[in-house]
Amino acid sequence: MSLAFIDIAIILAYVVGTLVIGFWISKKASKNMKSYFLGGNKLSWFTLGLSNASGQFDISGTMLMVYWLFIYGLKSVYLPWLWPAFNQIFLMVFLSIWLRRSGVMTGAEWITFRFGEGRGANLSHIIVIVFALCLVLGYLAYGFIGIGKFAAVFLPWQLSADPYWNEILYGSIITAITTIYVVKGGMYAVVFTEVLQFFMMTLACIAVGGIAIYMVSPEMIQAAVPDGWLSLGFGRELDLDWSASLPTANDKIINDGMTLFSAFFGMVLLRGIFVSMAGPAPNYDMQRILSAKSPREAAKMSAFVNVALLVPRYMLITGLTVLALVFFMGDLQAMGPEIDFEQILPFAIKNYIPVGLSGLLIAGLIAAYMSTFAATTNAAPAYVVNDIYKRYINPDAPASTYVKLSYLVSIFFVVAGTLIGLLVPSLNAIVLWIVGALYGGYTAANVLKWYWWRFNGYGYFFGMLAGILAAIPMMFIDVSELYAFPLIFLACLVSSVAGSLLTPVDDMEVLKMFYLKTRPWGFWKPVYEALKTEHPELEQNKSFGRDAFNVAVGLCWHTSLTCIGILLVLQQWPAFFVAVGVATLASIVLKLNWYDRMQDYPNGYQHAKRKNTAQPA
């Protein structure tokens, strides 16, 4: 693809800028492990929120959502619940606060905080590290191949006559650049480069949405789509018929398993609630929560992600979809059964994005890859250095040793992830398995760890192990992970409960400290009563009803924010103003019933802490 000089200059300026940021802040990041992995807990919720939003601007996910919106119309707002996109609502309402109260550095360190130091806790500690590092390798491999394929299409230089090696060389160059600034700057570099990337992507998203509004009228959209495409509602079946304009789309709907849409909706909502209640997986999302200054700031960061991400991202998605519906339909029809919706992006940039904005958009999309890649790379040394080397090998090493070892671990995982990306041809299927079936096996044990006092380290280990073993066959059988989820979840739940009840209770002192500091709601009565004898002023967490209500309001808020970006570009003004009204009303309710009632630490914790400190050793 040919680019004007100004577009190339913008792309190169972005690449140089990321390197400058990494080296500029490397001294601040290299003070100690807390600075390197968590930014010293000095980064504001606003900055972390922009960083987190940027990290979720994954271009592969964006292109998938272009395909969903093209085929399913407004009903596509429910499809990202597969991931689930609304997990940020659960995080903002209560889970980010609970997680940040721990004061730990990684997900594996949190396991020690929850289960203590016994054999069961050590087994749990080990298996969560294995799970986290498998995720890191999978995401790094995926990122390497994705960057290479994307850059080879959009950047004008042919580094090799062989298209395959052209992708590999581009992937290697961009990976090396990303690795340099992440290794030098740690979490500081990840966050500040992602803030830069966020503003670039947001500007590009608004511009693409604006171009679509200018070039395409509502009447042109209406003429291009089937009846029901502009409706959020659905019945037992999807009832979208593309026979008149794009018959292949009907085959896509059948192959996606979306014909009985009500069954899909119920399953995805049920699965999404359980996955969200489990809390964040031990990856970069958890690292940002742990990096917040305080529990309240962690919750505000999770809330701000929705505001910063949803409207601009869906303006980009809808802009690309609208341009394709009106101007690319003939090309899509000509593809026949081999229809390729990934061609929409290069088509739109080549034909409808002006000089200057093309460079900004391409740089922003490369930045979207790099931000996810960078955050993932930063997560790997946190587990290897802090949770393995420091805990089991050399607990008293100087801070500089841990930071230098983190450099080596980051480089090792980047190289390993790159090699996996080179050796595995069907990478996309494996990544879908990792984030699908493997996450399905992650859910049961990680739900129980928050809400049931009797759940112990052995239960966590056996539940996670059952999940991994249940996920393995999913690589070899043609079964949707969504519909297999209930069986995987049940198997993991039985293993978790049996593993807990057949082994001794965890150390009550560990449970008391966890409950005193975190104060989750759920089944914690024996631990609460044991603490009550020592701290009569202690109060239980009785906010389950309020939190559940806030989550329900938050889901409406999240969905309305998603719809605002789509309806704005589609120029569906009555529905747009309804969505704005719902978002405004939900914001007011959340301000009064969630934001104003947040606490850094639960009632009685600070008093108990002072009391314990005052006691003689």
C-alpha positions as CSV (number, residue, x, y, z in Angstrom):
1,M,0.0,0.0,0.0
2,S,1.5,3.4,-1.0
3,L,1.6,6.2,1.5
4,A,2.3,9.9,1.2
5,F,5.4,11.3,2.8
6,I,3.5,12.9,5.6
7,D,1.9,9.6,6.5
8,I,5.3,7.9,6.7
9,A,6.6,10.8,8.8
10,I,3.8,10.4,11.3
11,I,4.4,6.6,11.6
12,L,8.2,7.1,12.1
13,A,7.6,9.9,14.6
14,Y,5.4,7.7,16.7
15,V,8.0,4.9,16.7
16,V,10.8,7.3,17.7
17,G,8.5,8.8,20.4
18,T,7.9,5.5,22.1
19,L,11.6,4.8,22.4
20,V,12.3,8.3,23.8
21,I,9.6,7.8,26.4
22,G,11.1,4.4,27.4
23,F,14.6,5.7,27.9
24,W,13.5,9.0,29.5
25,I,11.7,7.3,32.4
26,S,14.0,4.3,32.7
27,K,15.7,5.8,35.8
28,K,12.4,6.2,37.6
29,A,11.3,2.7,36.8
30,S,14.6,1.0,37.8
31,K,14.6,2.2,41.5
32,N,13.1,-1.1,42.8
33,M,10.6,-3.9,41.9
34,K,7.6,-1.9,43.0
35,S,8.6,1.0,40.7
36,Y,9.3,-1.4,37.8
37,F,6.1,-3.5,38.0
38,L,3.6,-1.2,39.6
39,G,4.9,2.3,38.8
40,G,5.6,2.8,42.5
41,N,1.8,3.0,43.1
42,K,2.1,6.7,42.1
43,L,0.2,6.6,38.8
44,S,-3.2,8.3,38.9
45,W,-6.4,6.5,38.1
46,F,-7.0,8.7,35.1
47,T,-3.6,7.8,33.6
48,L,-4.0,4.1,34.4
49,G,-7.6,4.2,32.9
50,L,-6.3,5.7,29.6
51,S,-3.6,3.1,29.6
52,N,-6.0,0.3,30.2
53,A,-8.4,1.6,27.5
54,S,-5.5,1.8,25.1
55,G,-4.5,-1.8,25.9
56,Q,-8.0,-3.0,25.0
57,F,-7.8,-1.3,21.5
58,D,-6.7,-4.7,20.1
59,I,-7.0,-4.4,16.3
60,S,-7.9,-8.0,15.8
61,G,-10.8,-7.6,18.2
62,T,-11.7,-4.4,16.4
63,M,-11.9,-6.1,13.1
64,L,-13.9,-9.0,14.6
65,M,-16.4,-6.4,15.8
66,V,-16.6,-4.8,12.4
67,Y,-17.6,-8.2,11.1
68,W,-20.2,-8.6,13.8
69,L,-21.7,-5.2,13.3
70,F,-21.8,-5.7,9.5
71,I,-23.7,-9.0,9.8
72,Y,-25.8,-8.6,13.0
73,G,-26.4,-4.9,13.1
74,L,-27.2,-3.3,16.5
75,K,-27.7,-6.8,18.0
76,S,-23.9,-7.1,17.8
77,V,-23.6,-5.0,21.0
78,Y,-24.3,-8.2,22.9
79,L,-21.6,-10.3,21.2
80,P,-18.6,-8.9,23.0
81,W,-20.2,-10.3,26.2
82,L,-18.5,-13.5,25.1
83,W,-15.2,-12.1,26.5
84,P,-17.0,-10.7,28.6
85,A,-16.7,-7.0,27.8
86,F,-18.8,-6.0,30.8
87,N,-16.4,-7.5,33.3
88,Q,-15.2,-3.9,33.9
89,I,-18.5,-3.2,35.5
90,F,-17.9,-5.9,38.2
91,L,-14.4,-4.6,38.7
92,M,-15.5,-1.0,39.2
93,V,-18.4,-1.8,41.5
94,F,-16.5,-4.0,44.0
95,L,-13.7,-6.3,42.7
96,S,-11.1,-3.7,42.0
97,I,-11.4,-2.4,45.5
98,W,-11.2,-5.9,47.0
99,L,-8.2,-6.7,44.9
100,R,-6.2,-3.5,45.5
101,R,-6.8,-3.8,49.3
102,S,-4.4,-6.7,49.3
103,G,-1.4,-4.5,48.6
104,V,0.4,-7.3,46.7
105,M,2.4,-7.1,43.4
106,T,1.1,-10.0,41.3
107,G,-1.8,-12.5,41.1
108,A,0.4,-15.2,42.4
109,E,1.4,-13.1,45.4
110,W,-2.3,-12.6,46.0
111,I,-2.7,-16.4,46.3
112,T,-0.3,-16.3,49.3
113,F,-2.3,-13.4,50.8
114,R,-5.5,-15.5,50.4
115,F,-4.3,-19.1,51.3
116,G,-1.1,-18.6,53.3
117,E,2.1,-20.6,53.2
118,G,1.0,-24.3,53.6
119,R,1.3,-27.0,51.0
120,G,-2.0,-26.3,49.4
121,A,-1.2,-22.7,49.1
122,N,2.2,-23.5,47.5
123,L,0.4,-25.8,45.0
124,S,-2.0,-23.0,44.2
125,H,0.8,-20.5,43.9
126,I,2.6,-22.7,41.4
127,I,-0.4,-23.5,39.3
128,V,-1.5,-19.8,39.0
129,I,2.1,-18.9,37.9
130,V,1.9,-21.7,35.2
131,F,-1.5,-20.4,34.1
132,A,-0.3,-16.8,33.9
133,L,2.9,-17.6,32.0
134,C,0.9,-19.7,29.5
135,L,-1.3,-16.7,28.9
136,V,1.8,-14.5,28.5
137,L,3.4,-16.8,25.9
138,G,0.1,-17.2,24.0
139,Y,-0.6,-13.4,23.8
140,L,3.0,-12.6,22.8
141,A,2.9,-15.2,20.0
142,Y,-0.4,-13.8,18.9
143,G,0.9,-10.3,19.0
144,F,4.0,-11.1,17.0
145,I,2.2,-12.7,14.1
146,G,-0.5,-10.0,14.2
147,I,1.9,-7.1,14.1
148,G,3.8,-8.7,11.2
149,K,0.6,-9.4,9.1
150,F,-0.8,-5.9,9.7
151,A,2.5,-4.0,9.0
152,A,3.2,-6.0,5.8
153,V,-0.2,-4.9,4.4
154,F,-0.1,-1.3,5.3
155,L,3.6,-0.2,5.4
156,P,5.0,0.7,2.0
157,W,8.4,-1.0,2.2
158,Q,8.9,-4.6,0.9
159,L,11.7,-6.0,3.2
160,S,11.6,-9.4,1.4
161,A,10.3,-10.7,-2.0
162,D,8.7,-13.5,-0.1
163,P,5.4,-12.3,1.6
164,Y,5.9,-14.7,4.5
165,W,9.3,-13.4,5.3
166,N,8.1,-9.9,4.8
167,E,5.6,-10.4,7.6
168,I,8.3,-12.1,9.8
169,L,10.7,-9.2,9.3
170,Y,8.1,-6.5,10.1
171,G,7.0,-8.5,13.1
172,S,10.6,-8.8,14.4
173,I,11.4,-5.1,13.9
174,I,8.2,-3.8,15.7
175,T,8.6,-6.5,18.4
176,A,12.2,-5.4,19.0
177,I,11.2,-1.7,19.3
178,T,8.4,-2.6,21.7
179,T,10.7,-4.8,23.8
180,I,13.3,-2.0,24.1
181,Y,11.0,0.5,25.7
182,V,9.2,-2.0,27.9
183,V,12.4,-3.5,29.2
184,K,13.9,-0.1,29.9
185,G,10.9,1.6,31.4
186,G,8.8,-1.2,33.0
187,M,5.2,-0.2,34.0
188,Y,6.0,3.5,33.7
189,A,6.9,3.0,30.0
190,V,3.9,0.8,29.4
191,V,1.5,3.3,30.8
192,F,2.9,6.5,29.3
193,T,3.3,5.1,25.8
194,E,-0.2,3.7,26.0
195,V,-1.5,7.1,27.0
196,L,0.1,8.5,23.9
197,Q,-1.3,5.6,21.9
198,F,-4.8,6.3,23.3
199,F,-4.9,9.9,22.1
200,M,-3.7,8.8,18.7
201,M,-6.3,6.1,18.4
202,T,-9.1,8.3,19.7
203,L,-8.4,11.0,17.2
204,A,-8.3,8.5,14.4
205,C,-11.6,6.9,15.6
206,I,-13.4,10.2,15.7
207,A,-12.1,11.1,12.3
208,V,-13.2,7.8,10.7
209,G,-16.6,8.1,12.3
210,G,-16.9,11.7,11.0
211,I,-15.9,10.7,7.4
212,A,-18.6,8.0,7.5
213,I,-21.2,10.5,8.7
214,Y,-20.2,13.0,6.0
215,M,-20.2,10.4,3.1
216,V,-23.1,8.1,4.0
217,S,-26.7,9.1,4.7
218,P,-29.2,7.1,6.8
219,E,-31.2,6.3,3.7
220,M,-28.1,4.8,2.1
221,I,-27.6,2.6,5.1
222,Q,-31.2,1.6,5.3
223,A,-31.1,0.5,1.6
224,A,-28.0,-1.7,2.2
225,V,-29.2,-3.7,5.3
226,P,-32.0,-6.2,5.9
227,D,-35.1,-5.6,8.1
228,G,-34.2,-5.7,11.8
229,W,-30.6,-4.7,11.3
230,L,-31.2,-1.3,13.1
231,S,-32.9,-2.9,16.1
232,L,-31.5,-4.0,19.4
233,G,-34.5,-6.3,20.0
234,F,-34.7,-10.0,19.2
235,G,-37.0,-13.0,19.7
236,R,-36.3,-16.7,19.9
237,E,-34.6,-16.5,16.5
238,L,-32.3,-13.8,15.1
239,D,-34.6,-13.0,12.1
240,L,-32.1,-11.3,9.9
241,D,-32.3,-12.3,6.2
242,W,-29.4,-11.2,3.9
243,S,-30.7,-13.2,0.9
244,A,-31.5,-10.1,-1.2
245,S,-28.0,-8.5,-1.0
246,L,-25.4,-10.8,0.5
247,P,-26.5,-14.5,0.7
248,T,-23.2,-15.6,2.1
249,A,-24.0,-13.6,5.3
250,N,-26.8,-16.0,6.1
251,D,-24.3,-18.9,6.0
252,K,-22.1,-16.9,8.4
253,I,-25.0,-16.6,10.8
254,I,-25.6,-20.3,10.7
255,N,-21.9,-21.2,11.1
256,D,-21.6,-18.8,14.1
257,G,-24.4,-20.6,15.8
258,M,-26.5,-17.4,16.2
259,T,-29.8,-18.5,14.6
260,L,-31.4,-19.2,18.0
261,F,-30.3,-15.9,19.3
262,S,-32.2,-16.0,22.6
263,A,-30.4,-19.2,23.6
264,F,-27.1,-17.6,22.7
265,F,-28.0,-14.4,24.7
266,G,-28.9,-16.4,27.8
267,M,-25.8,-18.5,27.7
268,V,-23.4,-15.6,27.1
269,L,-25.0,-13.6,29.9
270,L,-24.8,-16.5,32.3
271,R,-21.2,-17.3,31.4
272,G,-20.2,-13.6,31.5
273,I,-21.6,-13.1,35.0
274,F,-19.6,-16.1,36.4
275,V,-16.4,-15.1,34.5
276,S,-16.7,-11.5,35.8
277,M,-17.3,-12.6,39.4
278,A,-14.0,-14.5,39.2
279,G,-12.1,-11.2,38.9
280,P,-9.3,-10.4,36.5
281,A,-7.0,-13.1,35.2
282,P,-3.4,-12.9,36.4
283,N,-2.2,-10.7,33.5
284,Y,-1.8,-7.0,32.6
285,D,-5.4,-6.1,33.6
286,M,-4.7,-7.2,37.1
287,Q,-1.3,-5.4,37.1
288,R,-3.0,-2.1,36.4
289,I,-5.4,-2.5,39.3
290,L,-2.6,-3.4,41.6
291,S,-0.7,-0.3,40.3
292,A,-3.4,2.1,41.5
293,K,-2.6,4.5,44.4
294,S,-5.5,3.2,46.5
295,P,-8.5,0.9,46.3
296,R,-10.9,3.8,45.4
297,E,-8.5,4.9,42.6
298,A,-8.5,1.3,41.3
299,A,-12.3,1.3,41.1
300,K,-12.3,4.7,39.4
301,M,-9.8,3.5,36.9
302,S,-12.0,0.5,36.0
303,A,-15.0,2.8,35.6
304,F,-13.1,5.3,33.5
305,V,-12.0,2.5,31.0
306,N,-15.7,2.3,29.9
307,V,-16.0,6.0,29.3
308,A,-12.7,6.4,27.5
309,L,-12.9,3.3,25.3
310,L,-16.5,2.5,24.2
311,V,-17.7,5.6,22.3
312,P,-14.5,6.3,20.2
313,R,-13.8,2.6,19.5
314,Y,-17.4,2.1,18.3
315,M,-17.2,5.2,16.2
316,L,-14.2,3.5,14.4
317,I,-16.0,0.2,14.1
318,T,-19.2,1.7,12.8
319,G,-17.4,4.1,10.4
320,L,-15.6,1.2,8.8
321,T,-18.8,-0.9,8.7
322,V,-20.9,1.9,7.1
323,L,-18.3,2.5,4.4
324,A,-18.2,-1.2,3.6
325,L,-22.0,-1.5,3.6
326,V,-22.4,1.2,1.0
327,F,-19.2,1.2,-1.0
328,F,-17.6,-2.3,-0.6
329,M,-20.7,-4.5,-1.0
330,G,-19.9,-5.3,-4.6
331,D,-16.4,-6.5,-3.8
332,L,-17.8,-8.6,-0.9
333,Q,-20.4,-10.2,-3.2
334,A,-17.7,-11.0,-5.7
335,M,-15.8,-13.0,-3.1
336,G,-18.6,-15.6,-2.9
337,P,-18.2,-18.2,-0.2
338,E,-14.6,-17.1,0.6
339,I,-15.8,-13.7,1.7
340,D,-13.1,-11.9,3.8
341,F,-14.2,-9.1,6.0
342,E,-10.6,-8.3,7.0
343,Q,-10.4,-6.5,3.6
344,I,-12.7,-3.8,4.9
345,L,-9.9,-1.9,6.7
346,P,-7.4,-1.6,3.9
347,F,-10.2,-0.8,1.5
348,A,-11.4,2.1,3.7
349,I,-7.9,3.5,4.4
350,K,-7.0,3.4,0.7
351,N,-10.1,4.9,-0.7
352,Y,-11.7,7.2,2.0
353,I,-9.1,8.3,4.6
354,P,-7.2,11.5,3.6
355,V,-3.5,12.0,3.6
356,G,-2.2,12.7,7.1
357,L,-5.0,10.9,8.8
358,S,-4.0,7.7,7.1
359,G,-0.6,7.8,8.8
360,L,-2.2,8.6,12.1
361,L,-4.7,5.8,11.8
362,I,-2.0,3.2,10.7
363,A,0.3,4.4,13.5
364,G,-2.6,4.1,16.0
365,L,-3.5,0.6,14.8
366,I,0.2,-0.5,15.1
367,A,0.1,1.2,18.6
368,A,-2.9,-0.9,19.5
369,Y,-0.9,-4.1,18.8
370,M,2.1,-2.7,20.7
371,S,0.2,-1.6,23.7
372,T,-1.2,-5.1,24.3
373,F,2.2,-6.6,23.6
374,A,3.9,-4.2,25.9
375,A,1.6,-4.8,28.8
376,T,1.8,-8.6,28.4
377,T,5.6,-8.4,28.3
378,N,5.7,-6.4,31.6
379,A,3.5,-9.1,33.3
380,A,6.0,-12.0,32.7
381,P,9.0,-10.8,34.8
382,A,6.6,-9.9,37.7
383,Y,5.7,-13.6,38.0
384,V,9.2,-15.1,37.4
385,V,11.2,-12.6,39.4
386,N,8.9,-11.8,42.2
387,D,7.0,-15.1,42.6
388,I,9.7,-17.6,41.8
389,Y,13.2,-16.1,42.1
390,K,12.6,-13.8,45.1
391,R,10.3,-16.2,46.9
392,Y,12.1,-19.5,46.4
393,I,15.7,-18.7,45.3
394,N,17.1,-15.4,46.5
395,P,14.8,-13.4,48.8
396,D,17.5,-11.0,50.0
397,A,19.0,-9.8,46.7
398,P,19.5,-6.1,46.1
399,A,16.7,-4.3,44.3
400,S,19.0,-3.7,41.3
401,T,19.4,-7.4,40.9
402,Y,15.7,-8.0,40.6
403,V,15.3,-5.2,38.1
404,K,18.2,-6.5,35.9
405,L,16.8,-10.0,36.1
406,S,13.5,-8.6,35.0
407,Y,15.2,-7.3,31.8
408,L,16.4,-10.8,31.0
409,V,13.1,-12.4,31.7
410,S,11.3,-10.0,29.5
411,I,13.7,-10.6,26.6
412,F,13.4,-14.4,27.1
413,F,9.6,-14.4,27.0
414,V,9.6,-12.1,23.9
415,V,12.0,-14.5,22.1
416,A,10.0,-17.6,23.2
417,G,6.7,-16.0,22.2
418,T,8.2,-15.1,18.8
419,L,9.4,-18.6,18.2
420,I,6.0,-20.0,19.1
421,G,4.4,-17.6,16.7
422,L,6.8,-18.9,13.9
423,L,6.3,-22.6,14.7
424,V,2.5,-22.7,15.1
425,P,0.6,-22.2,11.9
426,S,-3.0,-22.1,13.3
427,L,-2.1,-19.5,16.0
428,N,-5.6,-17.9,16.0
429,A,-7.3,-21.2,16.9
430,I,-4.8,-21.8,19.8
431,V,-5.3,-18.3,21.1
432,L,-9.1,-18.7,20.9
433,W,-8.6,-21.9,22.9
434,I,-6.5,-20.1,25.5
435,V,-8.9,-17.3,26.1
436,G,-12.0,-19.5,25.6
437,A,-11.7,-23.0,27.0
438,L,-8.7,-22.2,29.3
439,Y,-10.5,-19.2,30.8
440,G,-13.6,-21.4,31.2
441,G,-11.5,-23.7,33.4
442,Y,-10.2,-20.7,35.3
443,T,-13.7,-19.5,36.4
444,A,-15.0,-21.8,39.1
445,A,-12.0,-21.8,41.4
446,N,-11.6,-18.0,41.1
447,V,-15.2,-17.4,41.9
448,L,-15.0,-19.5,45.1
449,K,-11.8,-17.8,46.3
450,W,-13.7,-14.5,47.0
451,Y,-17.0,-15.7,48.4
452,W,-16.5,-18.9,50.5
453,W,-14.3,-19.1,53.6
454,R,-13.9,-22.9,53.5
455,F,-12.4,-22.9,50.0
456,N,-8.7,-23.6,50.6
457,G,-5.4,-23.9,48.7
458,Y,-6.0,-27.5,47.8
459,G,-9.4,-26.7,46.4
460,Y,-8.0,-23.9,44.3
461,F,-5.2,-26.2,42.9
462,F,-7.6,-29.1,42.0
463,G,-10.2,-26.7,40.5
464,M,-7.6,-25.0,38.3
465,L,-6.0,-28.4,37.4
466,A,-9.4,-29.7,36.4
467,G,-10.0,-26.6,34.3
468,I,-6.7,-27.0,32.4
469,L,-7.3,-30.8,31.8
470,A,-10.9,-30.1,30.7
471,A,-9.7,-27.5,28.3
472,I,-7.1,-29.7,26.5
473,P,-9.7,-31.9,24.6
474,M,-11.3,-28.6,23.3
475,M,-8.3,-28.2,21.0
476,F,-9.2,-31.4,19.1
477,I,-13.1,-31.5,19.1
478,D,-15.4,-29.3,17.1
479,V,-17.5,-28.0,20.0
480,S,-18.2,-24.3,20.8
481,E,-16.5,-23.2,24.0
482,L,-19.6,-21.2,24.9
483,Y,-21.8,-24.3,24.9
484,A,-19.2,-26.5,26.6
485,F,-18.7,-23.9,29.4
486,P,-21.4,-25.3,31.7
487,L,-19.8,-28.8,31.7
488,I,-16.3,-27.4,32.2
489,F,-17.5,-25.1,34.9
490,L,-19.4,-27.9,36.7
491,A,-16.3,-30.2,36.5
492,C,-14.1,-27.5,38.0
493,L,-16.7,-26.6,40.7
494,V,-17.0,-30.2,41.8
495,S,-13.1,-30.5,41.9
496,S,-12.8,-27.3,43.9
497,V,-15.4,-28.1,46.5
498,A,-14.3,-31.7,46.9
499,G,-10.6,-30.7,47.1
500,S,-11.5,-28.2,49.9
501,L,-13.8,-30.4,51.9
502,L,-11.5,-33.4,51.8
503,T,-8.5,-31.5,53.1
504,P,-7.9,-29.4,56.3
505,V,-9.2,-25.9,56.7
506,D,-6.6,-23.2,56.0
507,D,-4.9,-21.4,58.8
508,M,-7.6,-19.3,60.6
509,E,-5.1,-16.5,61.1
510,V,-4.5,-16.2,57.4
511,L,-8.3,-16.2,56.8
512,K,-8.8,-13.6,59.4
513,M,-6.2,-11.3,58.0
514,F,-7.6,-11.7,54.5
515,Y,-11.2,-11.0,55.6
516,L,-10.2,-8.1,57.9
517,K,-8.4,-6.3,55.1
518,T,-10.5,-7.3,52.0
519,R,-14.0,-7.7,53.6
520,P,-15.8,-9.5,50.7
521,W,-19.5,-10.4,51.0
522,G,-20.4,-14.0,50.8
523,F,-20.1,-17.0,53.1
524,W,-17.6,-15.8,55.7
525,K,-19.5,-16.2,59.0
526,P,-17.0,-18.4,60.9
527,V,-14.1,-16.1,60.1
528,Y,-16.2,-13.0,61.0
529,E,-17.2,-14.5,64.3
530,A,-13.6,-15.4,65.1
531,L,-12.5,-11.8,64.4
532,K,-15.5,-10.3,66.3
533,T,-14.1,-11.6,69.6
534,E,-10.9,-9.7,69.0
535,H,-12.4,-6.6,67.4
536,P,-16.0,-6.0,68.6
537,E,-16.3,-2.9,66.4
538,L,-15.9,-5.0,63.2
539,E,-18.7,-4.9,60.7
540,Q,-19.7,-7.4,58.0
541,N,-20.0,-6.4,54.4
542,K,-23.8,-6.2,53.9
543,S,-23.6,-4.4,50.5
544,F,-24.4,-7.4,48.3
545,G,-27.8,-6.1,47.4
546,R,-26.4,-2.6,46.6
547,D,-23.5,-4.1,44.6
548,A,-25.9,-6.3,42.6
549,F,-28.1,-3.4,41.8
550,N,-25.1,-1.2,40.8
551,V,-23.9,-4.0,38.5
552,A,-27.3,-4.2,36.8
553,V,-27.3,-0.4,36.4
554,G,-23.7,-0.6,35.2
555,L,-24.7,-3.1,32.5
556,C,-27.3,-0.6,31.2
557,W,-24.7,2.1,31.4
558,H,-22.1,0.0,29.5
559,T,-24.6,-1.0,26.8
560,S,-25.8,2.6,26.3
561,L,-22.2,3.9,26.0
562,T,-21.6,1.2,23.3
563,C,-24.8,2.2,21.5
564,I,-24.0,5.9,21.6
565,G,-20.9,5.5,19.3
566,I,-22.8,3.3,16.9
567,L,-26.0,5.3,16.7
568,L,-24.0,8.6,16.3
569,V,-22.3,7.3,13.1
570,L,-25.5,5.6,11.8
571,Q,-27.3,9.0,12.4
572,Q,-30.2,7.3,14.1
573,W,-31.0,10.4,16.2
574,P,-34.1,9.3,18.2
575,A,-32.4,6.2,19.3
576,F,-29.1,8.1,19.9
577,F,-30.8,10.5,22.3
578,V,-32.5,7.6,24.1
579,A,-29.1,6.0,24.6
580,V,-27.6,9.4,25.9
581,G,-30.6,9.7,28.3
582,V,-30.1,6.1,29.6
583,A,-26.3,6.7,30.0
584,T,-27.0,10.0,31.9
585,L,-29.6,8.5,34.2
586,A,-27.4,5.5,34.9
587,S,-24.4,7.8,35.6
588,I,-26.5,9.7,38.2
589,V,-27.6,6.5,39.9
590,L,-24.0,5.2,40.0
591,K,-22.7,8.5,41.4
592,L,-25.1,8.4,44.3
593,N,-25.2,4.6,45.0
594,W,-21.7,3.6,44.1
595,Y,-19.2,6.4,43.8
596,D,-20.2,8.3,46.9
597,R,-20.2,5.1,49.0
598,M,-16.8,3.7,48.1
599,Q,-14.2,3.1,50.9
600,D,-10.5,2.5,50.6
601,Y,-10.6,0.0,53.5
602,P,-13.6,-1.5,55.2
603,N,-15.1,-0.3,58.5
604,G,-13.1,-1.5,61.5
605,Y,-9.9,-2.3,59.5
606,Q,-7.9,0.8,60.4
607,H,-9.0,0.5,64.1
608,A,-8.0,-3.1,64.2
609,K,-4.7,-2.3,62.5
610,R,-3.9,0.4,65.0
611,K,-4.8,-2.0,67.9
612,N,-2.6,-4.7,66.6
613,T,0.3,-2.3,66.1
614,A,-0.1,-1.0,69.6
615,Q,0.2,-4.5,71.1
616,P,3.7,-5.5,72.4
617,A,5.6,-8.0,70.3
